[in-house]
Amino acid sequence: MENPILFYSTNLQATPVAFRKALLKGLAPDRGLYMPMTIPVIPLEEIYGYSGKPYHEIAFEVTRRFMGGEIGDQELVEIVTDAYDYEVPLDHIYERKYVMRLDQGPTASFKDFAARMMGRLMQYYLKREDRKLLILTATSGDTGSAVANAFYGLDNINIVILFPRHEVTPRQRRQMTTLGKNVRILALDTKFDDCQALVKQAFADPELDSLNLSSANSINIGRLVPQTVYYFYAFAKLRDKEHDEEAIFSIPSGNFGDMMGGVLAMKMGLPVRKFVIATNENDEFPRYLHSGKYAKIEPSRNCISSAMNVGHPSNLARLVALYGGMMDEKGIIHKTANIEEMRNDIWSVSISDKKTRQTIEEAYNRYETILEPHGAVGWAGLMDYLSSIPEEDSPGRLCISLETAHPAKFPEEIEKILHIEPELPPSLEGIDHLQEHVSNLENNYEAFKEYLLKLEVRT
Ligand SMILES: *Cc1c(COP(=O)(O)O)cnc(C)c1O
């Protein structure tokens, strides 16, 4: 009998729960985020052995450790096999520097990795228990389409997605609005942070209890766990089999779900030398890591890497918790984290839009690789790290930068900079001609609540 891992809330006022409960709740009742109380460790020999396995088998081995036997091995195998039926290219750039392309899923975003598995896990539990769920999520771009796509057409689940009208590209919008069925899309004339605040308020509202609300934002532990897997995958495939070594990962970051997946993977035993956390001009995290003082950015700054326009990353509370501190959902630090230890694992930098554009141009001219704005922030961050810490810049050092979306999702920027039109992946073909379903919503909690209560989705 396995010892189930329990998940505690970062606000420390809620009872720890097992995986199923944390997954279906999303946010803990005290508004904190769920974190594992103990982190399962995978022996190095097992990690090395992943080198010959397909992605979905690695996903099974890594994620089952968090589920504590609440789901049968056979069911979990079916879920990961169905969720991960696409490629995960590791493009060689120069020396031992690689770009991991997490853009081959159905919405051409790395968010497919988390959303597809979370959706299938939720459906598994809901069907077994004959219950319904209403998913509320705010998106600054790719979350919405990945979540909408992952849940589209599933039984027992309805979805409402809020997005800031002016921070999302037409193609990103169409990926959400052209679905219909159980997917409802609300456009707001405001910033992502306001959309997120409305969603958080709804979760805390007891008058909405009958709707059985859940979240699919990166605050859900069900998204974090699948995001540990690609770090294991990339390392096992690329490592030098003659030597023990550690890799550097560069992660373009906004809400820090991707980074938390990486940091968890490291705590599970993955040999990581450093995480480079690259943000756009929303530089609250690099400032915090540098000074130990945290100040969110309000309102968040509009950058071309629009899915990372986040002035207060919700997953930061998790990082602070992992390093022994306590940060509440408003960003107030009640107990300081061990910043020295954090700096030992993480290096962080803010990349301007100007630098992002230059990087897209350079990567193309020098290496014939097309990066979109988010991946370019990651690559620029890696280059900055290697040039500011010269002893790390050796030809033999394994470095993996994450490309989080397909360049064809941001054709406007790519065309302006490179004067080429990125080829559409098969998953994006055709959506330009489908009908859109979208409603407008004012930035007002009462209006949002009224909308939700009118939906016929009670359990
Ligand atoms: C969401 C997103 C990010 C940021 O990921 P976080 O987990 O929120 O840090 C980066 N790039 C793209 C394309 C995204 O959609």
The ligand as an SDF file (V2000), in Angstrom:
LIG
                    3D

 15 15  0  0  0  0  0  0  0  0999 V2000
    1.4970   30.8890  -20.3680 C   0  0  0  0  0  0  0  0  0  0  0  0
    2.6280   31.0930  -21.2500 C   0  0  0  0  0  0  0  0  0  0  0  0
    3.9040   31.3560  -20.7390 C   0  0  0  0  0  0  0  0  0  0  0  0
    4.1710   31.5460  -19.2710 C   0  0  0  0  0  0  0  0  0  0  0  0
    4.0050   30.3610  -18.5410 O   0  0  0  0  0  0  0  0  0  0  0  0
    3.7910   30.4430  -16.9760 P   0  0  0  0  0  0  0  0  0  0  0  0
    3.6510   29.0390  -16.5510 O   0  0  0  0  0  0  0  0  0  0  0  0
    2.5400   31.2450  -16.7500 O   0  0  0  0  0  0  0  0  0  0  0  0
    4.9790   31.1310  -16.4310 O   0  0  0  0  0  0  0  0  0  0  0  0
    4.9530   31.4560  -21.6260 C   0  0  0  0  0  0  0  0  0  0  0  0
    4.7550   31.3430  -22.9470 N   0  0  0  0  0  0  0  0  0  0  0  0
    3.5410   31.0960  -23.4740 C   0  0  0  0  0  0  0  0  0  0  0  0
    3.4110   31.0010  -24.9450 C   0  0  0  0  0  0  0  0  0  0  0  0
    2.4470   30.9590  -22.6440 C   0  0  0  0  0  0  0  0  0  0  0  0
    1.2640   30.7400  -23.1830 O   0  0  0  0  0  0  0  0  0  0  0  0
  1  2  1  0
  2  3  1  0
  2 14  2  0
  3  4  1  0
  3 10  2  0
  4  5  1  0
  5  6  1  0
  6  7  2  0
  6  8  1  0
  6  9  1  0
 10 11  1  0
 11 12  2  0
 12 13  1  0
 12 14  1  0
 14 15  1  0
M  END
$$$$
